Amino acid sequence: MMWAPPSISCQARDIPVVMKLGKHTNDHMVSFYLRTPSGFNVEYGWGAREVDDSTWQVQVHTAGSIWGHQGSL
């Protein structure tokens, strides 16, 4: 089987993808959201930035995503 991005592999297996691939504004994590057989959503992501508590500055974000995450939870 050829490699496919996780969201495409899930769709091919009839695993509902409720929000497509996107990148968060706050932690810069690239992720997508799946619906489990029990009916709740799980976020699968990678690449979030690491925070140093000693130097972190509070930020305000006006959007949930830099790009992507189409769909609805």
N, C-alpha and C positions, 0 to 999 in steps of 0.2 A: 504494500500500500504506500502511495506517495505521501509525503508530508503535506499537510494543509494547515493554515492558521486555525487555532483552536475553535474560534466561533464558527468557521465553515465545517469543521469536523463534527461539531455538536449538531448543527443543523442537518447534516447528512445522516445522523443517528436519531433524528427526531427528538433531540433535547431542545426544548424551547429556549431561544436566546431572547431575553426581554429587553436588553439594551446592548446595542452593537459596540464594537471596539471604539474606545475614546480615551482621552487623557484628562485627568482631573486638574483643576486649577490649583488646589491647595498643596497636594503632595507630588504632583506630576506623574502619578502612577498611570500606566496604560492598562486598561482593564475592559472587561465586558461582564454582563450579568446573565446568569442562567436561572431557569425555574426548575426546582427539584421535583421529583415525583410526589413529594408531600405537599407541594404547592407554595413553598417559600423560595425567595430569591437568594442566590449566592453570587458574590462578586469574585471573579478570578482575575488577578492582576499581577503585575511585575514592574520593576524599575522605579519604585517610589524613591524620592530623595530622602536622605537621612538627615535627621535634625539633631543639632548639638544644643542641648537645653541651656548651656551656659551662654550661647551667643544668639539664640533664636529671638526674633522680633515678631510681635503679634502683627498679623496681616488681615486685611478685610478683602474678601473675594465677592464679586458681584455676579459671578456665573459659576456653574458647577463643573463645566468642562472647557478646556482650551479648544478641543475639537472632538467631534464624534459623539458617542453615547446616544444615538437616535433610538427611540423606543420609549416605552413607559413602564415604570415599576408598578 
